[in-house]
Amino acid sequence: MKPATRKSSNERRSFNFLTVLVIVASITTAGVAQDMPKSSQPALDAAAKALAEGRLDAASREFQTISEEPSAPACMRGLAMLGLAEVALARKDFDAADAIWKRLADDATMLRFHRETARRLIAETKRIQQGLPARDPDAYRVQLPTLPEPAVTLHVAPMGNGAADGSATKPFRTLEGARNAVRKLKEDHGGSLPKGGVRIEVAGGNYAIQRTFNLTSEDSGTAEAPIIYQAQSGQSPVFRGGKRITKWRPISNALLRDKLEPSVRDKVLESDLKAAGVTDWGDATDLRHRPELFANGRPQTLARWPNEGFVETGDILGKDTFKVWNRIEGCRDGKFRYLGDRPGWWRDEPDVRLYGYWFWDWYEQYQKVGSIDADAHTFTLLPPYSNYGYRKGQRYYAVNVFRELDSPGEWYLDRRTGMIYWLPPKGIEVSKAEVVLSMLDEPFIILNNVEHVTLLGLTFQEGRGDGIHVDGGADCLVAGCTIRRFGGDAIIVQGGRHHGVFGCMMNTLGCGGANVIGGDREKLTPGRHYVENCTVSNISRIKRTYTPAVHLDGCGNRVAHNLFEKIPSSALRIDGNEHLIELNVIRDVVQESDDQGGLDMWGNPLARGVVIRWNQWSDIRGGTANGAAGVRLDDMISGVVIHGNIFERCGAVKFGGVQIHGGQENVVDGNLFVDCFAGISFSRWGQKRWLESIQRFLPQAGRPPYSSRYPELAGLKENADVNIVTRNLFSHCESVFLRDGGIERTALNAATARAIAPESVSEDKSAGSEQLKQILFEKIPSEEMGPYPHPWRIRQ
């Protein structure tokens, strides 16, 4: 796309807002969903239509009347003021538009979203008047620190030795050696580093990690003298927490061999871990203690049945029974019938584990099998039992079963003998393959109360636990790093201020990507942590739910310009206040779990101020009983803004591209929904349930800083289930609204049977046919979504 000229940008300004929404709630084109909600403010629709048709005086009068009507909701008055500014732009009166936006921005009675929109429009119009494109992409990118020329450079290389001094000719062999040299340098300079700080250049090659690399407050730098642990230019240092297994042979025990399917008996190989020096065999399913086997970088599958998919539980036989909603029967103690005969073959298996969604399809756990009764076709499980109990017809499969070692790529570890068994994938040459068992079950690196330390361009892989922990401190950065083949999370940030995860690749993880907690929710002070320009994929492999690409908690953190894909449940889990989620691409997620969204929030009507804008959500159509949404605001979530997003092929069963469950005052504005099961879906609570549920939040809602930051909390008890839905376009969707009850505050929404190409909304031209031209109020910056080139971003 070429940069917009001043002329085309001004033309876009005069048509990109309310004026374009002339095909509003009255659209009844053949094939268009007929559940388009009626407008809550018909006069606003009439004003927009007049503006689009060039009847500027009529439009101005209507917008002025609405904006000054005391009984009109603030959301409608704000839209009217924005419309007035569009009339001024149509008349080329930029000073008048600027004055209107400034009045709106300064009016504390208006929605914060509209006030911030006005401020942004002021800045964009100023750029246009200077002959620049309206948007500056750099304004939506993090300002990374500029690394000074180091005062001291130390070196680390795989061939370093104990006599090393950290020079290029005598490098240290370990990061610990370099860390200790930095400590000595500080000591020699009275406790501080010389200006420019220290750069530790790490040469390419493999580094075996057998224990955590710990940094504490004494290992901190400063803004003027940072400490940088950096890959040497053009090289790839790899820190590995696994053990290579090399001595493979056919199974030597004939009795074991005969337990396998005849077709694979001669193909399954064994290796003696004790002979290889491996004595910590971990646990088969315990998170962060479970070993994994990797062949040429690909995770192998712990022997399982069935080889793909799930089977279902039969009759529930536990004695501690209960009912949910007086209709769903379950039991708390784990005993149930299995279907078919296969598990009856496993009676001599020492440690069968079952993985299942035992009661709800949004929560799963591993369970240990105590006994198998082949005659009665029953499993009896060992405590601890599943958190939510068990019920009939739920999905599960078995793992850690030697007899089920029957599919290429499966493996099994016998913890009684220390023998490992493996059926190599087809086409692999075992003698030349790199077969690695993950070992280290501690974080590879811990930064505890550290400031101004950067990890740049390093690779970490093959651990049973987490990759990197950052606890407390400030201004630390993990940039351009690869974190893969771990059993836990890639990066955990707990507390502190302004830590960053930038340009990293996180994949093949047992749990999630970045788990980031920062800021004070009680005081509503921001943490200012950020996750930007990263790619996270193929995660949640062991813990399949509630282990997203990014989990944010606290206050005032940011997730931007990332790509999240191939995840069985949510890509983003957001808790807390004032977070910003923008310009990300999220696709092919919620593949397996139910009742989730690509982004999920839950359970607190005071978790406000979150803005979800300009993201692309696509191919999120999973779920079983309830479905999957692009963005899901669950159980009372309120005061969230969802603006300028593109939802493609989102929603299923009961959910739309956006799903709101019992919340109020959420703003869904200016989004494009394309080929979705439904645009927006609602699960209304009603006033009684709402009042009962919010009681415990009322004391906090009524005192500062919440009462001052969110003045709308004064009316928290009112208007249950009422949200604001404006200026959205629904293209080729099966439904527009589901279960809204006609109570939402709606205006200026449009639907068309035509499938609009999402990229068209980023261009200064019509989004569709003559009938539908100029539909969206504002350019959606699709060209800015996702990762962008940067020297510190890992290259795929």
Order of alpha helices (4+ residues) and beta strands (2+ residues): alpha-alpha-alpha-alpha-alpha-alpha-beta-alpha-beta-beta-beta-beta-beta-beta-beta-alpha-beta-beta-beta-beta-beta-beta-beta-beta-beta-beta-beta-beta-beta-beta-beta-beta-beta-beta-beta-beta-beta-beta-beta-beta-beta-beta-beta-beta-beta-beta-beta-beta-beta-beta-beta-beta-beta-beta-beta-beta-beta-beta-beta-beta-beta-alpha-alpha-alpha-beta-beta-beta-beta-beta
